[in-house]
Amino acid sequence: MDWVYRGFETSLLGLALCLGLAACLTLDADRPPNGALTITLPMLSVTAPAP
């Protein structure tokens, strides 16, 4: 049964590594222009012009 927990832990570590790498690679991605209102949630990003 220990191998199940080790496999689960290893898969979570791999996922965290992939997400961290993806975050580092997208640091220079398109940014909203200055004066824009940006709301970012874990699975959703919304950008609108500032009022």
Secondary structure, DSSP 4 states (H G I P E B T S, - for coil): -HHHHHHHHHHHHHHHHHHHHHHHHTTTS--PPTTEEEEEETTEEEEEE--
